């Protein structure tokens, strides 16, 4: 069926698929990371290594709220923008901590990836 024939902008539909895909991937990743904090000792060890043990639960709760906010944001755009911007900032802070800890690029790459992904979600959300 030709979407253009019935008055639907095909670029808008493609943008929505891209937005939903990015949001789904980011949200599920952060939920998985949050779960792993409570099921894996490695995650807690990382916070200890960064001398941030007392902030571990706070960061995980912030990531979980951000992940759920991304999903809710598919229905209400301001929540999407707030959640994705918050997660991008959280990943920027994580990247700064990894740089200060002299972690390699390879080890730091997930923080870079999720920072860029969530900044891109902000961009897509602003252009809907």
Helices and strands as residue ranges (DSSP letters): G 4-6, H 10-39, H 41-49, G 53-55, H 56-73, H 77-100, H 105-126
